[in-house]
Each structure stands twice: as structure tokens, then as C-alpha cells.
Amino acid sequence: MRTILPSDLSHRDRHQLLLSGVSPRPIAFVTSVDAEGNVNLSPFSFYNAYASNPPIVAIGPAIAAKTGLAKHTWLNILATGECTISAVSYSMVHSMNLTSAAFASDVDEYAKAGFTKRPSVVVAPPSVAESPYTMECRLIENIELRRDIGGNGNLMLLEVVAFHVADTVMVNGRVDPRGMDLVGRMGDAYYTRTTELFEATQPPHIPIGMDELPYLIRTSTVLTGNELAQLAYVPVLPMLDGTFPQFEESFQADSIETELACERPQGALYVWLKNGNHEDRTTLHRIVQQYIRQGKIEEAWQTLLLE
Ligand SMILES: Cc1cc2nc3c(=O)[nH]c(=O)nc-3n(C[C@H](O)[C@H](O)[C@H](O)COP(=O)(O)O)c2cc1C
């Protein structure tokens, strides 16, 4: 493990090192308007949400390190106190990238990148009609970040005064992340597309934690840290349920290996119980692993307790 002090790096290397670890970052596609009414559209990945009551987000338009010039977005929001933020879907990513070029302040990036303006309801700047999710925002505060030592960062705290969500991404009254297809900015010129989604519900109770897992489970050579953590979510150590496992009389299974290859942990368990080597903890843990991967934590625990 390498330890690197920020003061030992050039601005460029420090920037890249920081951003490769703070990653992936959401992208705020910010529309602002200057005093003459010129519309500006630019992406910012120094961006996140910080409160929901009231909803507050923040963006970080820097003073450009190379030129010393302030971003038009920053100047416009300071001057008018308003902007909109549009989320960036995969279908928008290259057009979004076009708008990040240093166009003059009277150039309309909507026209340059082929985006459509959707009028706002509360603030003056429009938002990107192609985006499935947009917010109208008002500036609360701008914090200049360590100008005393030559710092070039800014943190603009923005209160969301209106949300707009496309009907196409709403399922049962909630936003479906699959429909949004949002992208994130990573280190260097890398982006990520949010197509591989998985769920990890926050524990609604105090979990037992890894340290309370029985020794033979905690030291498993099969189960990964992520898998052990899912076992450790439970509020109390489960007890063996005498009725587990239950098989219909007609239940049939192939060999343990075939059942595991076909991702049928129940079949593998059936064979393991019938004629497996019960000292063989590795096979049992492979069965448990499949249950965990299928989200069947109850079955995983009961299988472990059979040991
Ligand atoms: C995906 C992406 C994210 C960016 N994030 C930031 C950022 O957080 N802060 C920043 O100062 N510049 C950022 N930039 C660069 C600005 O978008 C770029 O400097 C742009 O020209 C600013 O436009 P403006 O001067 O019209 O506001 C980013 C560029 C891209 C492509």
C-alpha cells in the first residue's frame, strides 16, 4: 500500500488521484443563464446530494488551474442565484461531453450538442428535455475552498425548488433506476453505465455482525467477505429449524456437481444429505454460497446449521 501526500504531487496528478478514488461520481448537467440572458450548459461531477429536508445538493465549479479563469456556470449562478440540474443518461453522454469544451459565454451549448430546452416552472434557466430527471435549484451559499493557500475549488450549495421526472421512468409511483440508465464519471476519461444493478437493503435492526458468526463459518475457505456479511445481517443467531429441508416425495436430483452447475442448491443439498460426505464442509459451504447468491439467506443459515 502506497502512502501519498497531496503536497508531493503536481496539481494534475493530485486531481487524477483524487478522482480515481472518489468514483463513480454522479454528473450534474447544469444550465445557468447570464445577466444578458445567454444560456449555458455544462457538466460537473463534483456533485452530490447532502440533505433531503429541504433537498440540498452541491456542485464544485473550480477556477481553472491552467488558465485561472472562472467557469461561466459559477459566475452565472453567483450573479442570478439560479440553475437547473439534469441527470445524464447513457444516451446523452457524448453530447454532454461536447458541452464541456471551453465555449465562449455567448455560445449556446444546447445548440452545439443538439439538446432541447424545457422551460422551468420556478427558476429562469431551462433544463435538458432529453434527461429523464431534472431539478430546479436556487443558490443558498457559495463556499470558496482554501483561497488563502491558493485553492481553486468552490462548493455551491443549492436548494432544490422543483423536481421533474419523466413518466417513462416511474414504476408504481417511484423512480425505477433501470429506466434512468444514468452514467457516472470515474478516473481519467472513464465513465460507468448503471446497467448492472443489485440490491443491498440497509439492516433494519442491529445485525449480529461478522465477529458473532460461529468460528467454522467465519473461517470458511469458500464464502467471501460479501457473503459472510449477508449472513451477519441477521438480528440474532438463527436456530436449527427441525423442518428444514423439506423435499417432495417425487424430488429428484443429479450429482452434487451437476446440481451446483445448474445453480440448484436445493438439489445439491438433497444429494449431500442422502449420500454426501458430511465431513465435507467445503461442499456444504458451496451450497450455502448458492443460496446466498440467490438471496435465500434463511435457507443458507439453515444449511449451515445442519453441519
Ligand atoms: C463529466 C464531466 C464532469 C466535469 N466536472 C467538473 C467539475 O466538477 N468541476 C469543474 O470545474 N469542471 C468540471 N468539468 C469541466 C467543465 O464541464 C468545463 O470546464 C466546462 O467548460 C465548464 O463550462 P462553463 O465555463 O461554461 O461553466 C467536467 C467535465 C466533464 C466532461
The ligand as an SDF file (V2000), in Angstrom:
LIG
                    3D

 31 33  0  0  0  0  0  0  0  0999 V2000
  -18.2530   14.6620  -16.9690 C   0  0  0  0  0  0  0  0  0  0  0  0
  -17.5720   15.9550  -16.6620 C   0  0  0  0  0  0  0  0  0  0  0  0
  -17.5280   16.4210  -15.3660 C   0  0  0  0  0  0  0  0  0  0  0  0
  -16.9230   17.6460  -15.0530 C   0  0  0  0  0  0  0  0  0  0  0  0
  -16.9250   18.0640  -13.7610 N   0  0  0  0  0  0  0  0  0  0  0  0
  -16.3940   19.2580  -13.4360 C   0  0  0  0  0  0  0  0  0  0  0  0
  -16.4330   19.7380  -12.1020 C   0  0  0  0  0  0  0  0  0  0  0  0
  -16.9630   19.0890  -11.1920 O   0  0  0  0  0  0  0  0  0  0  0  0
  -15.8690   20.9510  -11.8470 N   0  0  0  0  0  0  0  0  0  0  0  0
  -15.3140   21.7130  -12.8210 C   0  0  0  0  0  0  0  0  0  0  0  0
  -14.8490   22.8070  -12.5340 O   0  0  0  0  0  0  0  0  0  0  0  0
  -15.2770   21.2880  -14.1080 N   0  0  0  0  0  0  0  0  0  0  0  0
  -15.8120   20.0960  -14.4330 C   0  0  0  0  0  0  0  0  0  0  0  0
  -15.8000   19.6530  -15.7350 N   0  0  0  0  0  0  0  0  0  0  0  0
  -15.2810   20.5410  -16.7680 C   0  0  0  0  0  0  0  0  0  0  0  0
  -16.3410   21.6030  -17.1520 C   0  0  0  0  0  0  0  0  0  0  0  0
  -17.5260   20.9760  -17.6140 O   0  0  0  0  0  0  0  0  0  0  0  0
  -15.7780   22.5040  -18.2440 C   0  0  0  0  0  0  0  0  0  0  0  0
  -14.7110   23.2470  -17.6890 O   0  0  0  0  0  0  0  0  0  0  0  0
  -16.7950   23.4170  -18.8680 C   0  0  0  0  0  0  0  0  0  0  0  0
  -16.2050   24.0230  -19.9780 O   0  0  0  0  0  0  0  0  0  0  0  0
  -17.2890   24.4970  -17.9310 C   0  0  0  0  0  0  0  0  0  0  0  0
  -18.1640   25.2970  -18.6660 O   0  0  0  0  0  0  0  0  0  0  0  0
  -18.5390   26.7820  -18.2690 P   0  0  0  0  0  0  0  0  0  0  0  0
  -17.2820   27.6160  -18.1560 O   0  0  0  0  0  0  0  0  0  0  0  0
  -19.4010   27.2080  -19.4080 O   0  0  0  0  0  0  0  0  0  0  0  0
  -19.2830   26.7260  -16.9880 O   0  0  0  0  0  0  0  0  0  0  0  0
  -16.3490   18.4210  -16.0810 C   0  0  0  0  0  0  0  0  0  0  0  0
  -16.3620   17.9470  -17.3880 C   0  0  0  0  0  0  0  0  0  0  0  0
  -16.9550   16.7270  -17.6830 C   0  0  0  0  0  0  0  0  0  0  0  0
  -16.9830   16.2210  -19.0870 C   0  0  0  0  0  0  0  0  0  0  0  0
  1  2  1  0
  2  3  1  0
  2 30  2  0
  3  4  2  0
  4  5  1  0
  4 28  1  0
  5  6  2  0
  6  7  1  0
  6 13  1  0
  7  8  2  0
  7  9  1  0
  9 10  1  0
 10 11  2  0
 10 12  1  0
 12 13  2  0
 13 14  1  0
 14 15  1  0
 14 28  1  0
 15 16  1  0
 16 17  1  0
 16 18  1  0
 18 19  1  0
 18 20  1  0
 20 21  1  0
 20 22  1  0
 22 23  1  0
 23 24  1  0
 24 25  2  0
 24 26  1  0
 24 27  1  0
 28 29  2  0
 29 30  1  0
 30 31  1  0
M  END
$$$$
